[in-house]
Amino acid sequence: MILTVAAIEDPQTLATLREEIGDLEWADGRKSAGPTARKVKRNRQAVLDNPAGRKLRADLLSHVEDNAVVRAFARPRSISPPMISKSGRGDHYGAHVDNAMMRVGKGEQGETGSLRTDISFTLFLSEPEEYGGGELVVHAAGTISQIKAKAGELVLYPSTSIHEVRPVTNGERIAAVGWIESTVRDPQHRELLFDLENLRASLGASAADRTGELLVLDKSIANLLRMWSNP
């Protein structure tokens, strides 16, 4: 399942983030790719191992992990701090699949952690009209989805899928990318729980007295989480 979420809706917040991104230094994006993906990756990646970069990364992460829809859809155990990529004319990221395990950050003692990649995300930071091409393409279950979201929109998609970023033909495409490890490993279980959460929200907003139905629904969601989650 592919889901698009409004992650940064305030125009001033988005403008501030874009201004801070404009002050970053950039390196060859192939440095962060695995041996296979490195062959098809052509873009620039922000250098974030400095105070300004770490703050920006934390700010972007908060827009993902604090989003109620992301929490309901992904059931996150861990979310990787986002990386920021920039693609100009001719840049692209060919068809690839993400590594099953990703190294993430460092603890206070300098150790590096890791997470299982269940869900990948792309937070678009450029408006669609600011660049040509550059569509995110996700291949899943015999279908091909081409996505060019608005700035501030977050696209979540299965890390198990083959995906790519089409060549940019003009302008500049900037996006933040990362991964989520879910407490619910099975994507079908996650989708069912998400449907039930949406039903719970709909019943809760209804003018009619739905106390009995909501109680049964609360029990069902809780018991499914007991069956399926690995906190």
C-alpha positions as CSV (number, residue, x, y, z in Angstrom):
1,M,0.0,0.0,0.0
2,I,1.2,3.5,-0.9
3,L,0.0,6.4,1.2
4,T,0.5,10.2,0.8
5,V,0.3,12.3,4.0
6,A,0.3,16.0,4.5
7,A,3.4,16.2,6.8
8,I,4.3,19.9,6.7
9,E,1.2,22.1,6.1
10,D,2.4,25.4,7.4
11,P,3.9,27.5,4.5
12,Q,6.3,29.4,6.9
13,T,7.7,26.2,8.4
14,L,8.2,24.8,4.9
15,A,9.9,28.0,3.8
16,T,12.2,28.0,6.8
17,L,13.3,24.4,6.1
18,R,13.9,25.1,2.5
19,E,16.0,28.1,3.4
20,E,18.1,26.0,5.8
21,I,18.5,23.3,3.2
22,G,19.8,26.0,0.8
23,D,22.8,26.6,3.2
24,L,23.9,23.0,3.3
25,E,27.0,21.4,1.8
26,W,26.5,18.6,-0.7
27,A,28.4,15.4,-1.5
28,D,28.1,12.6,-4.1
29,G,25.0,10.6,-3.3
30,R,26.7,7.3,-4.2
31,K,28.6,7.4,-1.0
32,S,25.5,6.3,1.0
33,A,24.4,3.6,-1.5
34,G,25.2,-0.1,-1.4
35,P,27.3,-1.8,-4.1
36,T,24.3,-2.5,-6.5
37,A,22.4,0.8,-5.9
38,R,25.6,2.8,-6.3
39,K,25.7,1.8,-10.0
40,V,22.3,3.5,-10.7
41,K,22.4,6.4,-8.3
42,R,23.3,9.9,-9.6
43,N,22.4,12.7,-7.2
44,R,23.8,14.9,-4.4
45,Q,23.3,14.2,-0.7
46,A,23.4,16.8,2.1
47,V,26.3,16.7,4.6
48,L,24.4,16.6,7.9
49,D,27.2,15.6,10.4
50,N,27.4,19.2,11.8
51,P,25.3,21.1,14.3
52,A,23.1,22.8,11.6
53,G,22.7,19.5,9.8
54,R,21.8,17.6,12.9
55,K,19.2,20.2,13.9
56,L,17.6,20.1,10.4
57,R,17.6,16.4,10.5
58,A,15.8,16.4,13.8
59,D,13.3,18.9,12.6
60,L,12.4,16.8,9.6
61,L,12.2,13.7,11.7
62,S,9.7,15.3,14.0
63,H,7.4,16.0,11.1
64,V,7.4,12.3,10.4
65,E,7.2,10.7,13.8
66,D,4.7,13.2,15.3
67,N,2.2,12.7,12.5
68,A,-0.9,10.9,13.7
69,V,-1.6,9.4,10.3
70,V,2.0,8.0,10.1
71,R,1.6,6.5,13.5
72,A,-1.7,4.8,12.7
73,F,-0.5,3.6,9.3
74,A,3.1,2.5,10.1
75,R,2.9,1.6,13.8
76,P,6.6,2.7,14.1
77,R,9.1,1.0,16.4
78,S,11.9,3.1,15.0
79,I,12.3,5.8,12.3
80,S,15.6,6.6,10.7
81,P,16.7,10.2,10.7
82,P,16.1,11.5,7.2
83,M,18.7,12.0,4.5
84,I,18.3,14.9,2.2
85,S,18.9,14.5,-1.5
86,K,19.2,17.0,-4.4
87,S,18.8,16.2,-8.0
88,G,19.5,18.5,-10.9
89,R,19.2,18.1,-14.6
90,G,20.2,14.5,-15.6
91,D,20.3,13.2,-12.1
92,H,18.3,10.1,-11.2
93,Y,18.2,7.1,-9.0
94,G,17.6,4.0,-11.1
95,A,15.5,1.0,-10.2
96,H,16.7,-0.5,-6.9
97,V,15.5,-2.1,-3.7
98,D,16.4,-0.8,-0.3
99,N,18.6,-2.9,2.0
100,A,16.7,-5.1,4.5
101,M,18.7,-3.5,7.4
102,M,19.8,0.1,7.7
103,R,22.3,1.6,10.0
104,V,20.9,4.6,11.8
105,G,22.6,7.3,13.9
106,K,24.9,6.9,16.8
107,G,24.3,6.6,20.5
108,E,25.9,8.5,23.3
109,Q,28.8,6.0,23.3
110,G,29.3,6.3,19.5
111,E,27.7,3.0,18.7
112,T,25.6,2.6,15.5
113,G,22.1,1.2,15.7
114,S,20.1,-0.5,12.9
115,L,16.5,-1.0,11.9
116,R,14.6,-3.4,9.6
117,T,13.2,-1.5,6.7
118,D,9.5,-2.2,6.5
119,I,8.3,1.1,5.1
120,S,10.3,3.6,3.0
121,F,9.3,7.3,2.9
122,T,10.0,10.3,0.7
123,L,9.2,13.8,2.0
124,F,9.0,16.1,-1.0
125,L,10.5,19.5,-0.4
126,S,10.3,21.0,-3.9
127,E,7.0,21.9,-5.6
128,P,6.2,19.8,-8.7
129,E,6.4,22.8,-11.0
130,E,10.0,23.6,-9.8
131,Y,11.4,20.7,-11.8
132,G,10.7,18.4,-14.7
133,G,10.8,14.7,-14.5
134,G,12.0,13.3,-11.1
135,E,8.9,11.2,-10.4
136,L,9.1,8.6,-7.7
137,V,8.2,5.3,-9.3
138,V,7.1,2.4,-7.2
139,H,6.8,-1.1,-8.7
140,A,4.4,-3.3,-6.7
141,A,2.2,-6.3,-7.4
142,G,2.3,-5.9,-11.2
143,T,1.5,-2.2,-11.0
144,I,3.6,0.9,-11.5
145,S,2.8,4.1,-9.5
146,Q,4.4,7.4,-10.5
147,I,4.3,10.0,-7.8
148,K,5.2,13.7,-7.9
149,A,3.9,15.1,-4.6
150,K,3.6,18.7,-3.4
151,A,6.2,20.2,-1.1
152,G,5.5,19.1,2.4
153,E,3.8,15.9,1.4
154,L,5.1,12.6,2.7
155,V,4.9,9.4,0.6
156,L,5.1,6.0,2.4
157,Y,5.6,2.8,0.4
158,P,6.8,-0.8,1.0
159,S,10.5,-1.1,1.4
160,T,10.1,-4.5,-0.3
161,S,9.2,-2.9,-3.6
162,I,11.5,-2.0,-6.4
163,H,11.5,1.8,-6.8
164,E,13.3,4.6,-8.7
165,V,13.5,8.3,-9.2
166,R,13.2,9.2,-12.9
167,P,15.8,11.6,-14.4
168,V,15.3,15.2,-13.7
169,T,15.0,17.1,-17.0
170,N,15.1,20.7,-15.7
171,G,15.1,22.6,-12.4
172,E,16.0,21.0,-9.0
173,R,14.3,18.3,-7.0
174,I,14.9,18.2,-3.2
175,A,13.5,15.5,-1.0
176,A,14.2,13.8,2.4
177,V,14.2,10.0,2.5
178,G,14.2,7.5,5.3
179,W,12.9,4.2,6.6
180,I,10.5,2.9,9.3
181,E,10.7,-0.3,11.3
182,S,7.1,-1.2,12.3
183,T,6.0,-3.1,15.5
184,V,3.6,-4.9,13.1
185,R,5.8,-6.7,10.6
186,D,3.1,-8.0,8.2
187,P,2.0,-5.3,5.7
188,Q,-1.5,-6.9,5.4
189,H,-1.9,-6.7,9.2
190,R,-0.8,-3.1,9.2
191,E,-3.3,-2.2,6.5
192,L,-6.2,-3.9,8.3
193,L,-5.3,-2.1,11.5
194,F,-5.1,1.2,9.6
195,D,-8.6,0.6,8.2
196,L,-9.9,-0.1,11.7
197,E,-8.3,3.1,13.0
198,N,-10.0,5.1,10.3
199,L,-13.3,3.4,11.1
200,R,-12.8,4.3,14.8
201,A,-12.1,7.9,13.9
202,S,-15.2,8.0,11.7
203,L,-17.5,6.5,14.4
204,G,-16.0,8.9,17.0
205,A,-16.8,11.9,14.9
206,S,-20.4,10.7,14.3
207,A,-23.2,12.7,15.9
208,A,-25.0,9.4,16.9
209,D,-24.2,7.6,20.1
210,R,-21.7,4.9,19.1
211,T,-20.4,4.0,22.6
212,G,-21.2,0.3,22.3
213,E,-19.7,0.0,18.8
214,L,-16.6,2.0,19.7
215,L,-16.0,-0.2,22.8
216,V,-16.1,-3.4,20.6
217,L,-13.9,-1.8,18.1
218,D,-11.4,-0.6,20.7
219,K,-11.3,-4.2,22.0
220,S,-10.8,-5.6,18.6
221,I,-7.9,-3.3,17.7
222,A,-6.2,-3.9,21.1
223,N,-6.5,-7.7,20.7
224,L,-5.2,-7.7,17.2
225,L,-2.2,-5.6,18.4
226,R,-1.6,-8.3,21.1
227,M,-1.6,-10.9,18.4
228,W,0.5,-9.2,15.8
229,S,2.8,-6.6,17.4
230,N,6.4,-7.2,18.4
231,P,7.2,-4.1,20.5
